[in-house]
């Protein structure tokens, strides 16, 4: 291939890039998806809410994901800090806001497999290559490929992660921060049913969250200090299962480790802009969230839906300044507001400052005692979905 002319080039083939390619091709654009082959299996799961599920339906993969999707009908928050000021237990039930389920927990490996199969059935041109260079100009973006040749696109969509080369080519700066925490992620089997309930234990070093999977299985995200997380990750399967059972007060009965464990240092990042110089940012090229509140992939899919809505038509020049400015405005408030909320929630767990602990406890107390407030918070939590 010497030179390929295309409407839109998607750089990155994670769950956000794959969905972006499928949606934009369906809107009516010629689309190329550029990424090297996937090399490792992702053992994580993603809790996806209503809008994200609608996106999966739109691109034709929800039917094959339904058998492995576990409904999330109840969300339970337990204060396990053992501090002087402790919040009451709060339970959110999807039936309170007339929903069968808040969303579904789906294995990332199954999600990627379904999206990749849909790419194979579509008219998206899949290029197995890395992007060596990205050069935007007034009319196009030129992407030089590792296999030789260039792709010339009117719009490039950066879905190439937090270290995005495509974002850097647009001249978009980022604000990033680290937490002195890490997350241990592992899937479990257990002897008691989860009853479609996600249980989130708030500890002094971060949340310990059990999210339902199909059958007698759950996924665990255990946030703690980096040292404590490394120590847990080094335990034998039997020792780790015992620690999990103890930390969860045996609510799921006897625990058995199901698969490999993974450790992820916690960090956050926001781009200063979400589109510029014929390049639009989606997913972790635009924002990175710690695994708290199930915001990361849901917001990535919100990026995709917003971009597809702005570019619907199709329009003659999808990389023109007006649609990209509209996309930037549309995403800025949503992403920055939710980023601040997730950051504040995490930091209130870590603080030893009694007034902050008291405010957090009061907030959860009011959610527990005031059903209208609880319903409003549930609707707000799902509003971007």
N, C-alpha and C positions, 0 to 999 in steps of 0.2 A: 504494500500500500504506500503510495507516494503522498497523496493528499486527499482527505475526505471532507466534503462540505456537508454540514449538518445543521439543523436548527438548534438543538440543545445537546450538550455533552454533560453527562453526569460522571463525576470523578468519585469513585468509591462504591463498593458493592456490599456494604453492610445492610442491615434491615431498613435503614432510612434511604440509602441510595437506590436500592432495588425498588422500593415502593415509589420513589420519585420518578424513576425511569418508566415504570408501568403506568402511573397516572398521567404523566405528561405526554406519553405516546397516545394514550386514549383521548386526551384533549385534542389531539390532531397534529402534533409535531413529529418531525423525524428526530429520533433520539439515539444517541450512542452512549453505552454504559462502559466506562473504562476502569478496570481494576485488575490487579494480579489475581491468581487463583487463591481461594481460601485455604489456609494451611492447617488450622487447628479447630477442633470442636469446641464450641462454647457450651459449658455446662450450666450457665446461668439461665434464669427464666425472666420473663417480663410480664408484669401486671399491666394489662392494657385496658383502658376505659372505653366508654361508648364511641367517641369519635374515631379512635384508633381502630376499633372493631369495624365501624362503617367503612373506613378506608380499606381494610382487608377484604371486606365484601365487594367493594367497588373494583378492586383489581382481580377479583375472582379466586381468592385463596382461602376464604373463610370456611368453605365447605370441607376442605381437607384438613383444616386445623381444629375443627370442632371436636373430634374424638380425643385430642390431647389437651384441650382447653378446660381448665378447672374454674368454675364460676366463683366469684368473690361476692358473697351475699351479705356477709357481716364483717365489720372491721372493729376490732377490740383493742383498746389502748389501756395498758396496765402500768402504773407507776411502780417500778421495781428499784428505785434509787436508795431506799432505806434511810432517806434524809429526814430531818426534823419536820420539814414541810413537804407533805406528799399529796399528790392529786388523787381524786377518786378515779375508779375505773370508769371508762366511757365506752359505750357500745353504739356503733353506727349500723343501722339495719337498712338495707336498700329498699325494703318495703315501705319505709317511712316517706320516701320520695317517689313511690309508685314505680319502682324499678324491680325487675326480677333479680338483677345482679348489678353491682357497681361496674364490674368488668370481668376479665378472665385472665388467669395466669397461664402463660404459654411457654414451653421450652424454647429457648432461642434457636437451638439447632433445628427444630421442626419448623420454626418460622422462616429461617433462612432457606431451608430446603424447599418449602412451598413457594416462596418468592422467586427463587432461582428457576424452579420448574415453570412458573408463569412467564418469566423472561424468555425461556425457550419456546414458549407457545406464542409469543408476541412478535411484533415487527421491530422491537428494539434490537439494535446492532450491538452485540456483546463483544468487546475487544479485550482479550486477555493480555494485559500489558500494564506497566507502570507509566506514570506521566513524568517525564524527565524535566520538562520546562513548560511554563504557562505564561503566555504573553498576550495581555489584552490590549486592544487599541480602540479607536473610535467606533469601528463597525463590527469587529469580530474578536474572538479569543482564539489564539493559536495554541494548540496543545501538542507538544512533541512527545512521541511515544517511545518506550524502551525497545519495541520491536521494529522501530524504524517508521518513518512517515509521520505526517501531521494530521490532526483533526482540526478543521476550521469551523467554529461554532458561533452562532449569534449570541448564545448565552451558555455560560458554564455554571453548573451547579456543584458547589463544593460539598461533598458528602464524605470527605476523606479524613474525618476524625480531628481530634484536638490539636494535632501537629500539622494541620492542613497546609500543604504547599500551595494549593489553589487560593486559599484565603490570603496567604502571604503575597501572592502575585497581585492581588487586588489592592494591596497596600492597607489592609484593614488591621488595626492593632487589636490587642486583647488585654483584658484584665484577668489575671489568674491568681489563685490563692491555694494554699495547702492547709489541711487539717492535720493535727498530730494524731491521726486515727487511720485505721485500715479496716476493711471489711473482709470477713471470712465468709465465703459463699459455698454452700454444699447442699445437695439434695438428700432427703431422708426417707426411710420407711418407718412406720410406727404401727402400734397395735390398737390404738383408739382412733375413731373417726374425727376428722377435722371439722366436719359439719359446714363446709364451705365458709369457714371463718378464718380471717387473717388475724393473727395475734401478735401485737407489737408491744414488747416489754421495754419500757424506757429505763435504762440504767444510767449510772453516773458517768459512764464512759461512752454512751451511745446506745442506739436502739438494737434490740435483739428481736428479729421479726421472722415469724413462721407464716409462710404463705401457702395456701392449698395447691396441690397438684392432683391429678386424677387418681382415684383409688385411695389407698391408705398410704399416701405419700405427700410430702410437703417440701418446699424449698426454704432454706434458712439463709438470712443475711444477718451476720453477727458483727456489729461495729464495736470496736474497742481501741485502746491505744495500740500503736504499732507493735510494741514489745509483747503485749498480751496476746495480740492476734497471731504473731509469729509463734508464740509458745503453744497456742491452741492448734495451729496448723501442723505442728510437729508431733502431736499426739497420735497414738495408734487409733485405728477406727473404733475399737472398743472403749478406749479412754475418752475420745472425743464424744462418742455417743452418750457416755455417762455424764459428761459435763453438760451436754445439751439438755438431757433429760432433767438434770438438777436445775438448770437455769430456767427451764420452762415449767417448773413445778409439776412435771409429769402429766401435763394436760393432754398429751398425745400418747401416753403410755410408754412402753418400752421403745427405744429408738435404735435404728440401725442405719449406718451410713450407706448411701446409695450412689456410688459413682465417685469421681475425683473431686477434690476440694480445690478452690482457687482463692487467692488473696489479692485484694486491690487496695492500694493506698488511696485515701480519700482526698479529693481536691475539687475545686470549682473553677469555672472559667466563663466569661462572657465576652463576646466580640463587641467592639465599639460601634460597629455598624453591621447590619445583616445583609447588605447588598451594596455593591459599588463596582464600577469599571467592568460592567457586563458579567459580573460574578455574583451569584446569590449563595448564601450560606444556609445549610440545613443540618440538623442533628448536632453531633459533637464538634463539627467545624464552627458552629455558632455558639454553643453553650454546653457546659459540662456541669452535671449535678452529682452530688453524693447520692448513694442509693437509699434515699429517704423520701417517703411520700410518693414513690412511683412516678416521678415527674419526667425523668430523662427521655425515654423512648416515646412517651406520650407527647411531649413537647416537640420532639423530632418529627413525629407524624403530623402534628399541628402545623409545623413549618411547611411540610409537603402539601397539605390540604390548602393552606393559604396561598402558596405559590401557584398551585393549579387553578385556584379560583381567580386570581389576578390575571393569569395568562390565558384564561378561557376565551375561546373564540374559534380557532386560534388567532392571535394578533400577528401582524406582519413582522414585527421585530421584537421578539421576546426579551432581548437584552437591552432594550432602550432605557433611557434614564427614568422616564415616568413610571413604568411598571415596577422597576427596581426600587424607586423611592417609595412607592406605595407598599411594597413588601416590607421594606425596612420599617416604615411607620407601623404597619400592622403587627409586626412581631416584637417590636421594642418593649412596649408596655407589658405584654403578656410574659415575656421571658424575664425581664428585670424584676417584675413584681413577684413572680414565683421563685426566682433565685433568692431574693431577699427573705422570703418567707421560709424556705427550706434552710437557709443559713441561720436564721434566727432560731428556728426550732432546734437545730442541732446545738447551737451555742447555749441555749437556755438549759439544755440537759447537762452541759459540761460545767456550768458556772457554780461556784460555791457562794455566790452573793445572795443572801437571804431574800432581799426584796424582789429580785428577779425570779427566784424559786417561788415566792409567794404569788407573783403575778401569773406565772405559768399554772400554778395550782388553782388559782381563782378562775382562770380561763377554762380549764377542764371541768371544774366544778359547775360553772354556768352551762357548759355544753351538756353535762350530765342532767342538770335539773330543769333546763329550759328547752323543751322539744322544738319550739319554733326557731330558736337560735341554732340548734343542732341541725335541723333540716336546711336552714339557710347556708350553714357551713358546708354541708354535704353537696348542695347544689353548686355552691361556689367552687368547691374542689373539683367538680366535674365540668365546670362551665366552659373550659377551654377544650373540652373533648367532644 
